Amino acid sequence: DLSEYNILVSADGPVIIDLPQAVDAAGNNHAKDMLTRDVNNLTTYFGQFDPALLTTQYAEEIWSLYEHGELNPDVTLTGHFESTLPPVDLEGVMREIDDAREVEAARLLRLQELDE
């Protein structure tokens, strides 16, 4: 786990050390969760000293840049991220619910017929 103990501060700024949990994000289904956990751990710790950090979304910003092939050492992070969710297919959801109800009703009917 990345924490405040893995960061040294030099005249040039912070340096992250000891990355034993570095993973290939393209080949690990948990990479996003691991990144989010680690970044949020750091945000919580450093937020004690600068509460404005507690409202940032660095993990989401970093992951989005990675997914779009735009993450590189020259990127300046802002801590701001605007989530864009796809529209909900409400009709499709309702169809699934109705189908599940029909399947359950048929199952209950079969059970009732067996009891008779």
C-alpha positions as CSV (number, residue, x, y, z in Angstrom):
1,D,0.0,0.0,0.0
2,L,1.3,3.4,-0.9
3,S,1.3,5.7,2.1
4,E,3.0,8.8,3.5
5,Y,5.9,6.5,4.6
6,N,6.7,5.9,0.9
7,I,7.3,9.6,0.1
8,L,10.5,11.5,0.6
9,V,10.6,15.3,0.2
10,S,13.6,16.9,-1.5
11,A,14.3,20.4,-2.6
12,D,12.8,19.4,-6.0
13,G,9.6,18.1,-4.5
14,P,8.2,14.8,-3.3
15,V,9.7,11.5,-4.5
16,I,7.8,8.2,-4.2
17,I,10.0,5.3,-3.1
18,D,9.3,1.6,-2.5
19,L,6.7,0.6,-5.1
20,P,6.5,-3.2,-4.4
21,Q,2.9,-3.2,-5.5
22,A,3.5,-1.7,-8.9
23,V,1.2,-3.5,-11.3
24,D,0.6,-3.6,-15.0
25,A,-2.7,-1.8,-15.2
26,A,-3.6,-3.3,-18.6
27,G,-3.3,-6.8,-17.1
28,N,-4.8,-6.4,-13.7
29,N,-8.5,-6.1,-13.1
30,H,-7.9,-4.6,-9.7
31,A,-5.5,-1.9,-10.8
32,K,-8.0,1.0,-10.7
33,D,-9.2,0.0,-7.2
34,M,-5.6,-0.2,-6.0
35,L,-4.7,3.2,-7.5
36,T,-7.8,4.7,-6.0
37,R,-7.1,3.2,-2.6
38,D,-3.5,4.4,-2.6
39,V,-4.2,7.9,-3.8
40,N,-7.1,8.3,-1.4
41,N,-4.8,7.2,1.5
42,L,-2.4,9.9,0.6
43,T,-5.2,12.5,0.1
44,T,-6.5,11.6,3.6
45,Y,-3.1,11.9,5.2
46,F,-2.0,15.2,3.5
47,G,-5.5,16.6,3.9
48,Q,-4.8,16.9,7.6
49,F,-2.3,19.6,6.7
50,D,-4.2,21.1,3.7
51,P,-8.0,20.4,4.0
52,A,-8.5,21.6,0.5
53,L,-7.0,18.3,-0.7
54,L,-9.9,16.4,0.8
55,T,-12.2,17.6,-2.0
56,T,-9.9,16.6,-4.9
57,Q,-10.3,13.7,-7.2
58,Y,-6.7,12.9,-8.2
59,A,-7.4,9.1,-8.5
60,E,-10.2,9.6,-11.0
61,E,-8.2,12.2,-12.9
62,I,-5.1,9.9,-13.1
63,W,-7.1,6.9,-14.2
64,S,-9.0,8.8,-16.8
65,L,-5.7,10.2,-18.3
66,Y,-4.4,6.6,-18.3
67,E,-7.4,5.2,-20.0
68,H,-7.2,7.8,-22.7
69,G,-3.4,7.4,-23.3
70,E,-2.7,10.9,-22.0
71,L,-0.9,10.1,-18.7
72,N,2.8,11.0,-18.9
73,P,5.4,12.6,-16.6
74,D,4.7,16.1,-18.1
75,V,1.0,16.1,-17.3
76,T,0.1,18.6,-14.6
77,L,-2.6,17.2,-12.4
78,T,-5.4,19.4,-11.2
79,G,-7.3,17.2,-8.8
80,H,-10.5,18.0,-10.7
81,F,-12.4,15.3,-12.6
82,E,-15.8,15.5,-14.2
83,S,-17.5,12.1,-14.4
84,T,-19.5,11.4,-17.6
85,L,-21.8,8.5,-17.1
86,P,-23.6,6.8,-20.0
87,P,-27.4,7.3,-20.2
88,V,-29.4,4.7,-18.3
89,D,-31.4,2.3,-20.4
90,L,-34.5,2.4,-18.2
91,E,-36.6,0.5,-20.7
92,G,-34.0,-2.3,-20.8
93,V,-33.8,-2.4,-17.0
94,M,-37.6,-2.6,-16.7
95,R,-37.7,-5.5,-19.3
96,E,-35.2,-7.4,-17.3
97,I,-37.3,-6.9,-14.1
98,D,-40.4,-8.0,-15.9
99,D,-38.7,-11.0,-17.4
100,A,-37.4,-12.0,-13.9
101,R,-40.9,-11.6,-12.5
102,E,-42.3,-13.9,-15.2
103,V,-39.7,-16.5,-14.6
104,E,-40.4,-16.5,-10.8
105,A,-44.1,-16.6,-11.3
106,A,-43.7,-19.7,-13.6
107,R,-41.4,-21.3,-11.0
108,L,-43.9,-20.7,-8.2
109,L,-46.8,-22.1,-10.4
110,R,-44.8,-25.3,-11.1
111,L,-44.1,-25.7,-7.3
112,Q,-47.8,-25.2,-6.6
113,E,-48.8,-27.8,-9.2
114,L,-46.4,-30.3,-7.6
115,D,-48.0,-29.8,-4.2
116,E,-51.5,-30.5,-5.5
